[in-house]
Amino acid sequence: MDCFKKIFLLIFLLINANAVNASTSEFIGVIGAAIGEIKNQNNEKLENGSKIFYGDTIISDSQSNAQILFLDQTVLTLGSDTELTIDEFIYDPESHEGSFVSNVKSGTVKFITGQISNKNPDNLEVKFPSGTLGARGTEFVVLSESNDKSTVVLLGPGPANSLGMIPGNLILSDGITSINITQPGYEAMVTN
């Protein structure tokens, strides 16, 4: 009987240790700056230093914005009246490999890509109501105006930059056709 209690206690401790590891491994970023009313899907107020977790939806009210810093050095800036969900975030800090999928449901989000998308634009996917995009090592803005229309603008750097930076590119799709945007300042509208 004493052996049974020890085995039960060992199993209990192992299960609890795994639960702690699972909850701490979901932390993927922080709010670097919050102005106005920023909250998550649970209606909890987010402020400077608030942790962001896998599966979170971040909502900025009118006259509010937030900047989110992710573990792979990706930076997202949410404009007013924006809703963004983190659908997937997997990152290995040693190899810089991973996958990042976000969903801009409404509003404006500026992206500065981090380590995950540097090797392959398929590793960073941004969904929006009228399409999706992949990005490699660049800066861009997604404006989701409605379920029928979204605008994407490549900010840079481009192939002729004077800083020696690797040129970025966007691969934009409406589900039927795809285009590659490589020139900073170019934009594309995706409509349903």
Backbone as numpy.savetxt, mean C-alpha at the origin, in Angstrom:
# Nx Ny Nz CAx CAy CAz Cx Cy Cz
-0.77 -39.63 34.69 -1.58 -38.43 34.69 -0.73 -37.17 34.69
0.38 -37.20 35.45 1.26 -36.05 35.51 1.87 -35.76 34.14
2.19 -36.79 33.38 2.74 -36.63 32.03 1.71 -35.97 31.11
0.42 -36.33 31.26 -0.65 -35.74 30.45 -0.74 -34.24 30.71
-0.63 -33.82 31.97 -0.69 -32.39 32.30 0.47 -31.62 31.67
1.67 -32.22 31.68 2.83 -31.57 31.10 2.67 -31.40 29.59
2.16 -32.44 28.94 1.95 -32.37 27.49 0.90 -31.31 27.17
-0.19 -31.29 27.94 -1.24 -30.30 27.73 -0.69 -28.89 27.91
0.10 -28.67 28.96 0.70 -27.36 29.21 1.64 -26.96 28.08
2.44 -27.88 27.58 3.36 -27.60 26.49 2.60 -27.21 25.22
1.55 -27.94 24.90 0.73 -27.62 23.72 0.09 -26.25 23.89
-0.44 -25.96 25.07 -1.06 -24.66 25.34 -0.05 -23.52 25.13
1.17 -23.68 25.66 2.19 -22.65 25.51 2.60 -22.46 24.05
2.72 -23.56 23.31 3.08 -23.45 21.89 2.00 -22.73 21.09
0.75 -23.02 21.36 -0.34 -22.36 20.65 -0.34 -20.87 20.96
-0.19 -20.50 22.22 -0.17 -19.08 22.59 1.04 -18.35 22.01
2.20 -19.01 21.96 3.38 -18.38 21.38 3.16 -18.10 19.90
2.54 -19.04 19.17 2.26 -18.81 17.76 1.25 -17.70 17.55
0.28 -17.58 18.44 -0.71 -16.50 18.33 -0.05 -15.15 18.51
0.90 -15.04 19.43 1.61 -13.78 19.63 2.43 -13.44 18.40
3.13 -14.42 17.84 3.93 -14.17 16.64 3.05 -13.75 15.48
1.88 -14.36 15.32 0.99 -14.01 14.21 0.51 -12.57 14.34
0.17 -12.14 15.55 -0.36 -10.78 15.69 0.73 -9.73 15.51
1.96 -9.99 15.97 3.02 -9.00 15.80 3.53 -8.97 14.37
3.39 -10.05 13.62 3.90 -10.06 12.25 2.97 -9.30 11.30
1.79 -8.90 11.75 0.86 -8.18 10.89 1.18 -6.69 10.80
2.01 -6.16 11.68 2.40 -4.76 11.66 3.19 -4.49 10.38
2.73 -3.53 9.57 3.37 -3.29 8.27 3.80 -1.84 8.05
3.36 -0.93 8.89 3.73 0.47 8.71 3.18 1.34 9.81
3.43 2.65 9.68 2.95 3.63 10.66 2.43 4.87 9.95
1.58 5.58 10.66 1.16 6.91 10.19 2.30 7.87 10.52
2.93 8.41 9.49 4.03 9.35 9.69 3.52 10.75 9.97
2.39 11.10 9.38 1.79 12.42 9.60 0.29 12.29 9.38
-0.48 12.88 10.27 -1.94 12.88 10.15 -2.44 14.28 10.44
-3.23 14.80 9.50 -3.84 16.12 9.68 -5.33 15.95 9.50
-6.10 16.39 10.48 -7.55 16.25 10.41 -8.01 14.91 10.95
-9.13 14.44 10.43 -9.75 13.20 10.90 -9.33 12.03 10.03
-8.50 11.16 10.59 -8.05 9.95 9.92 -8.49 8.79 10.81
-9.13 7.78 10.21 -9.59 6.64 11.01 -9.41 5.36 10.22
-9.60 4.23 10.92 -9.53 2.94 10.24 -10.93 2.34 10.11
-10.99 1.10 9.62 -12.27 0.44 9.37 -13.08 0.22 10.66
-12.44 0.27 11.81 -13.12 0.11 13.10 -13.52 1.46 13.70
-13.39 2.52 12.91 -13.71 3.88 13.33 -12.78 4.38 14.44
-11.59 3.77 14.55 -10.59 4.20 15.52 -9.78 5.34 14.92
-9.57 6.39 15.69 -8.80 7.55 15.21 -7.34 7.16 15.05
-6.76 7.53 13.90 -5.34 7.30 13.65 -4.63 8.65 13.73
-3.48 8.65 14.39 -2.70 9.87 14.53 -1.24 9.55 14.29
-0.38 10.54 14.38 1.05 10.32 14.16 1.53 9.16 15.02
2.21 8.20 14.39 2.74 7.05 15.11 1.80 5.86 15.21
0.54 6.00 14.80 -0.39 4.86 14.85 0.10 3.76 13.92
0.01 2.52 14.36 0.46 1.39 13.56 -0.59 1.02 12.53
-0.11 0.58 11.36 -0.96 0.09 10.28 -0.73 -1.40 10.17
-1.82 -2.15 10.01 -1.75 -3.60 9.95 -2.31 -4.11 8.63
-1.87 -5.31 8.28 -2.40 -6.00 7.11 -3.93 -6.02 7.19
-4.59 -5.67 6.10 -6.05 -5.69 6.05 -6.71 -4.40 6.48
-5.94 -3.44 6.98 -6.53 -2.17 7.42 -7.11 -1.38 6.25
-8.18 -0.66 6.54 -8.72 0.35 5.64 -8.49 1.69 6.32
-7.85 2.61 5.61 -7.57 3.92 6.15 -8.47 4.92 5.44
-9.16 5.76 6.23 -10.14 6.69 5.70 -9.78 8.10 6.16
-9.66 9.01 5.20 -9.43 10.42 5.54 -10.70 11.20 5.21
-11.11 12.04 6.15 -12.31 12.86 5.95 -11.95 14.09 5.12
-12.96 14.95 4.91 -12.71 16.18 4.16 -11.72 17.05 4.93
-10.92 17.77 4.22 -9.88 18.64 4.77 -8.92 17.88 5.69
-8.66 16.61 5.35 -7.75 15.77 6.12 -6.80 15.06 5.16
-5.61 14.73 5.64 -4.70 13.91 4.86 -3.76 13.18 5.79
-3.13 12.13 5.24 -2.23 11.32 6.06 -1.11 10.78 5.19
0.03 10.56 5.82 1.14 9.91 5.15 1.45 8.62 5.90
1.57 7.52 5.14 1.83 6.20 5.72 3.20 5.73 5.26
4.04 5.32 6.21 5.38 4.82 5.93 5.36 3.31 6.15
5.70 2.54 5.11 5.68 1.08 5.19 7.08 0.51 5.42
7.14 -0.73 5.87 8.40 -1.36 6.23 9.38 -1.46 5.06
8.90 -1.52 3.84 9.78 -1.63 2.67 10.18 -0.25 2.12
9.85 0.81 2.82 10.14 2.20 2.46 9.17 2.78 1.43
8.07 2.09 1.16 7.01 2.67 0.35 6.33 3.75 1.19
5.99 4.86 0.55 5.31 5.97 1.23 4.02 6.26 0.47
2.90 6.28 1.18 1.61 6.65 0.60 1.11 7.90 1.28
0.62 8.85 0.48 0.02 10.07 1.01 -1.43 10.10 0.57
-2.34 10.10 1.53 -3.77 10.12 1.25 -4.28 11.55 1.30
-5.03 11.94 0.26 -5.65 13.24 0.24 -6.99 13.23 0.97
-7.71 14.33 0.88 -9.02 14.45 1.51 -10.01 13.46 0.92
-10.96 13.04 1.74 -12.06 12.16 1.29 -11.53 10.94 0.55
-10.59 10.24 1.15 -9.96 9.07 0.52 -10.18 7.84 1.37
-10.37 6.71 0.69 -10.48 5.41 1.36 -9.54 4.44 0.67
-8.64 3.83 1.45 -7.62 2.92 0.95 -7.58 1.67 1.82
-7.52 0.49 1.19 -7.40 -0.77 1.92 -6.09 -1.45 1.54
-5.41 -2.01 2.54 -4.20 -2.79 2.31 -4.63 -4.25 2.18
-4.69 -4.75 0.94 -5.15 -6.12 0.69 -4.06 -7.16 0.94
-2.79 -6.76 0.74 -1.70 -7.72 0.94 -0.41 -6.94 1.18
0.39 -7.43 2.13 1.72 -6.88 2.33 2.61 -7.99 2.87
3.53 -8.43 2.02 4.50 -9.46 2.39 5.87 -8.87 2.06
6.80 -8.90 3.01 8.09 -8.27 2.77 9.20 -9.00 3.52
10.27 -9.33 2.79 11.47 -9.91 3.37 12.55 -8.83 3.36
12.91 -8.27 4.53 13.86 -7.17 4.56 15.27 -7.54 4.10
15.61 -8.83 4.10 16.95 -9.23 3.66 17.05 -9.27 2.14
16.05 -9.84 1.47 16.11 -9.95 0.01 15.37 -8.82 -0.70
14.60 -8.02 0.05 13.77 -6.95 -0.49 12.69 -7.49 -1.43
12.37 -8.75 -1.30 11.31 -9.37 -2.10 10.00 -9.26 -1.33
8.90 -9.30 -2.05 7.61 -9.30 -1.39 6.50 -8.99 -2.36
5.37 -8.65 -1.78 4.19 -8.33 -2.56 3.38 -7.30 -1.78
2.88 -6.30 -2.51 2.10 -5.24 -1.89 0.90 -4.98 -2.79
-0.29 -5.20 -2.26 -1.53 -4.95 -3.01 -2.39 -4.01 -2.18
-2.76 -2.87 -2.79 -3.64 -1.92 -2.12 -4.82 -1.63 -3.02
-5.87 -1.10 -2.42 -7.10 -0.82 -3.15 -7.54 0.61 -2.84
-7.44 1.50 -3.83 -7.89 2.88 -3.68 -9.37 2.89 -4.03
-10.21 2.86 -3.02 -11.66 2.79 -3.25 -12.23 4.13 -3.69
-11.66 5.22 -3.16 -12.09 6.56 -3.55 -11.02 7.55 -3.11
-10.99 8.71 -3.78 -10.08 9.76 -3.38 -8.77 9.76 -4.13
-7.76 10.40 -3.52 -6.45 10.60 -4.14 -5.36 10.02 -3.26
-4.47 9.23 -3.87 -3.33 8.66 -3.14 -2.07 8.85 -3.98
-1.05 9.44 -3.35 0.27 9.57 -3.98 1.14 8.43 -3.47
1.81 7.74 -4.38 2.67 6.61 -4.05 4.12 6.96 -4.35
5.01 6.66 -3.43 6.45 6.62 -3.69 6.84 5.19 -3.40
7.23 4.47 -4.45 7.45 3.04 -4.29 8.70 2.76 -3.48
8.69 1.61 -2.80 9.80 1.18 -1.97 10.52 -0.02 -2.56
11.08 -0.82 -1.68 11.91 -1.96 -2.10 11.13 -3.04 -2.84
9.88 -3.26 -2.48 9.11 -4.37 -3.06 8.99 -4.26 -4.56
8.76 -3.08 -5.08 8.49 -2.95 -6.52 9.73 -2.68 -7.36
10.90 -2.53 -6.75 12.09 -2.17 -7.52 12.47 -3.22 -8.56
12.32 -4.51 -8.23 12.74 -5.56 -9.15 11.68 -5.93 -10.17
10.42 -5.85 -9.77 9.35 -6.32 -10.65 8.08 -5.53 -10.36
7.52 -4.84 -11.38 6.30 -4.05 -11.12 5.10 -4.91 -10.74
5.16 -6.21 -11.04 4.06 -7.10 -10.64 3.99 -7.27 -9.12
5.07 -6.91 -8.42 5.10 -7.07 -6.96 4.31 -5.99 -6.23
4.02 -4.87 -6.92 3.21 -3.82 -6.33 1.99 -3.62 -7.24
0.83 -3.90 -6.69 -0.41 -3.75 -7.45 -1.31 -2.76 -6.74
-1.84 -1.83 -7.51 -2.80 -0.88 -6.98 -4.11 -1.10 -7.73
-5.13 -1.43 -6.97 -6.46 -1.60 -7.55 -7.25 -0.30 -7.35
-8.10 0.01 -8.31 -9.03 1.11 -8.18 -10.28 0.71 -8.93
-11.41 1.39 -8.73 -12.68 0.90 -9.27 -12.70 0.59 -10.76
-11.90 1.30 -11.56 -11.96 1.08 -13.01 -10.74 0.37 -13.58
-9.82 -0.12 -12.73 -8.66 -0.82 -13.26 -7.63 -1.17 -12.20
-6.42 -1.53 -12.68 -5.31 -1.85 -11.79 -4.02 -1.33 -12.42
-2.98 -1.21 -11.59 -1.68 -0.87 -12.13 -0.59 -1.54 -11.33
0.56 -1.73 -12.01 1.78 -2.18 -11.38 2.80 -1.07 -11.55
3.74 -0.95 -10.61 4.71 0.15 -10.66 6.09 -0.35 -10.31
7.08 0.21 -11.01 8.48 -0.11 -10.70 9.23 1.18 -10.37
9.73 1.25 -9.15 10.64 2.30 -8.72 10.30 3.71 -9.14
9.15 4.19 -8.73 8.75 5.51 -9.20 7.80 6.19 -8.23
7.31 7.32 -8.66 6.36 8.12 -7.89 5.17 8.41 -8.80
3.96 8.20 -8.26 2.77 8.41 -9.08 1.57 8.73 -8.20
0.50 9.21 -8.84 -0.73 9.58 -8.14 -1.89 8.82 -8.78
-2.79 8.30 -7.93 -4.04 7.70 -8.39 -5.18 8.55 -7.86
-6.04 9.00 -8.76 -7.24 9.77 -8.40 -8.44 8.96 -8.83
-9.16 8.44 -7.85 -10.36 7.65 -8.12 -11.57 8.54 -7.90
-12.10 9.07 -9.00 -13.17 10.05 -8.91 -14.54 9.41 -8.72
-14.71 8.22 -9.26 -15.97 7.50 -9.14 -15.72 6.05 -9.53
-16.77 5.23 -9.49 -16.62 3.85 -9.92 -16.37 3.74 -11.41
-16.63 4.82 -12.15 -16.52 4.79 -13.61 -15.27 5.47 -14.15
-14.54 6.23 -13.34 -13.43 7.00 -13.87 -12.31 7.14 -12.84
-11.09 6.82 -13.27 -9.91 7.03 -12.44 -8.81 7.62 -13.32
-7.95 8.43 -12.71 -6.84 9.04 -13.41 -5.55 8.64 -12.71
-4.53 8.31 -13.50 -3.22 7.96 -12.98 -2.19 8.87 -13.62
-1.30 9.45 -12.81 -0.26 10.35 -13.31 1.10 9.84 -12.83
2.04 9.66 -13.77 3.41 9.29 -13.43 4.17 10.58 -13.11
4.73 10.67 -11.91 5.47 11.86 -11.51 6.97 11.75 -11.79
7.52 10.55 -11.74 8.94 10.42 -12.05 9.63 9.38 -11.21
10.91 9.20 -11.33 11.80 9.86 -12.28 11.68 9.22 -13.66
12.06 9.95 -14.67 11.97 9.47 -16.04 13.31 9.00 -16.56
13.35 8.58 -17.82 14.58 8.04 -18.39 15.69 9.07 -18.53
15.39 10.34 -18.63 16.41 11.37 -18.83 16.67 12.18 -17.56
16.49 11.55 -16.39 16.70 12.33 -15.16 18.19 12.58 -14.94
18.50 13.70 -14.32 19.90 14.10 -14.14 20.49 13.60 -12.82
19.71 12.87 -12.04 20.19 12.39 -10.74 20.75 10.98 -10.80
20.70 10.36 -11.98 21.20 8.99 -12.11 20.26 7.95 -11.51
19.01 8.33 -11.28 18.05 7.41 -10.70 17.51 6.46 -11.77
17.16 5.26 -11.36 16.58 4.29 -12.28 15.21 4.79 -12.70
14.93 4.86 -14.00 13.62 5.34 -14.46 12.51 4.39 -14.01
11.42 4.98 -13.58 10.27 4.19 -13.18 9.30 4.02 -14.32
8.37 3.10 -14.13 7.31 2.94 -15.11 6.07 2.39 -14.45
4.93 2.65 -15.09 3.64 2.15 -14.65 3.06 1.27 -15.74
2.47 0.17 -15.34 1.72 -0.68 -16.27 0.27 -0.61 -15.82
-0.54 0.02 -16.65 -1.93 0.33 -16.32 -2.86 -0.55 -17.13
-3.88 -1.12 -16.47 -4.82 -2.01 -17.16 -6.25 -1.72 -16.74
-7.15 -1.83 -17.72 -8.58 -1.73 -17.42 -9.23 -3.11 -17.41
-8.43 -4.16 -17.45 -8.94 -5.52 -17.48 -9.00 -6.10 -18.89
-8.92 -5.22 -19.90 -8.95 -5.67 -21.29 -7.64 -5.31 -21.99
-7.24 -4.05 -21.86 -5.99 -3.59 -22.48 -5.05 -3.05 -21.42
-3.76 -3.03 -21.77 -2.74 -2.50 -20.87 -1.89 -1.48 -21.62
-1.43 -0.47 -20.87 -0.49 0.48 -21.44 0.67 0.65 -20.46
1.82 1.04 -21.00 3.01 1.26 -20.20 3.29 2.76 -20.22
3.34 3.38 -19.05 3.63 4.81 -18.95 5.05 4.95 -18.42
5.92 5.59 -19.20 7.32 5.75 -18.80 7.76 7.21 -18.74
6.96 8.11 -19.24 7.34 9.53 -19.31 6.72 10.31 -18.15
7.54 10.92 -17.27 6.98 11.71 -16.17 6.08 12.81 -16.69
4.98 13.04 -15.95 4.01 14.06 -16.32 2.88 13.52 -17.18
3.04 12.31 -17.72 1.98 11.72 -18.52 0.92 11.14 -17.61
-0.31 11.22 -18.07 -1.42 10.67 -17.30 -2.28 9.81 -18.20
-3.03 8.94 -17.57 -3.99 8.11 -18.30 -5.28 8.07 -17.50
-6.38 8.10 -18.21 -7.69 7.96 -17.58 -8.23 6.59 -17.92
-8.78 5.95 -16.90 -9.38 4.63 -17.08 -10.86 4.78 -16.79
-11.69 4.42 -17.76 -13.14 4.53 -17.58 -13.80 3.19 -17.82
-14.95 3.01 -17.20 -15.75 1.80 -17.43 -16.82 2.08 -18.46
